[in-house]
C-alpha cells in the first residue's frame, strides 16, 4: 500500500482508470433523500461530461433490497463482502442501528476499507466507519445530532462541526443538504469546478458550500434534549453576519443573562459566544472567497468587519493564510494537477471499538 501523503488538499487524486468504480453501501434505516443526492451527482457528471466518469452500484449488507423510509425499497446489486472491489466506497445510513450480523460486517468493512483508495461515510455511515476502526487520527464531520456522543466515544478521531471533511483517503459528511455540497466538491476535485457547477445548475443548487462551513444547528447535547435559548442565539448570529450583534444584545434578545449565554456556549460548543460568532463570520467569508468573484473588501464588509486590515488579520489567525492567499490557493487546487491517493490506514486491533 502507498503511504499517506498527509496533505488534506491533495487527498483526492485523478483516477488511474478513466471510469471510477463506486460502491454505495446503504444500511437501514436510510431514506431516498439520503441516497438520491449521491446518485444524482454521479449520473449527471457522466451525462454532462459525455464520458463514463463514474460507474456506481448499490450494495446492501445481505444482498436483499434496501428498505427505505416510507415503505419503498431499492434493489441491491449485490451483498457486501470481503470480495468487494472499488475505487470509492460510500457508506450511508440514517441512523446507527446494529443488526444481527453487524460484528462480522464491521470486520469485513475494515478489511475492504484497507485496500480501497477512498472511503466515505455519510450521515450515520460515519458511525459505521468509526466502529470499524477506520477513522483513527482523521478529521471527521459528525452530524450535530450526535456530535457530542460521537466525540466522547471515538476519542482518537478529530471531530468537527463542519458540513463535510476530506482528509487524505477518508471523507465524511454530516448528511442532509450537505450531501450534495460534498458530492459536488468531490467531483470538482477530480474533474474540475466547471463540471461541478454545471451539475449544481442542473439540480437547481444556487450556492455551493465549502467543507469549512459549519453545520446549521439547533444544537443538542443528546437526541431529544433541546436547548432552545442556544438555538435562538445561533439563529440570531446566522441572521446578523453583516452587522454583528454584541453578546449582551444576543443575551437580551433570547431572554437570558450574558453569563447564562456564555455558560451554554462553553458547555455545548466549547467556545465563548464572541469567539464562536467570529468563527461563523470567517467561515462565511471563506465560502464567499471561494464561491464568488467579490473583492476582499466587499467580503470583509459583508461579514461584519470594519476594515480589510482587521479582516485579514483575523482570517490569517484562524486559517493560517491571508484572504487573498487562500483564494489563490483554492483556485490553484481547482485547476492544478492532482496528487496521488494515499492507501487506507492499517486495520485497528478491534474493529468494534475506537
Buried (B, 14 or more C-beta within 10 A) or exposed (E): EEEBBEEBBBBBBBBEEEEBBBBBBBBBBBBEBBBEBBBBBBEBBBEBBEEEBBBBEBBBBBEEEBBBEEEEEBEBEEEBBEEBEBBBBBBBBBBBEEEEEBEEBBBBBBBBBBBBBBBBBBBBBBBBBBBBBBBBEBBBBBBBBBBBBBBEBBEEBBBBBBBBBBBBBBBBBBBBBBBBBBBBBBBBBBBEBEBBBBBBEEBEBEEBBBBBBBBBBBBBBEEEEEBEBBBBBBBBBBEBBEEBBEBEEBBBEBEBEBEEBBEBBEEBBEBBBBEBBBBBBBBBBBBBBBBEEBEBEEBBBBBBBEEBEEBBEBBBEBBEBBBEBBBEBBEEBBEEEBBBBBBBBEBBEEBEBB
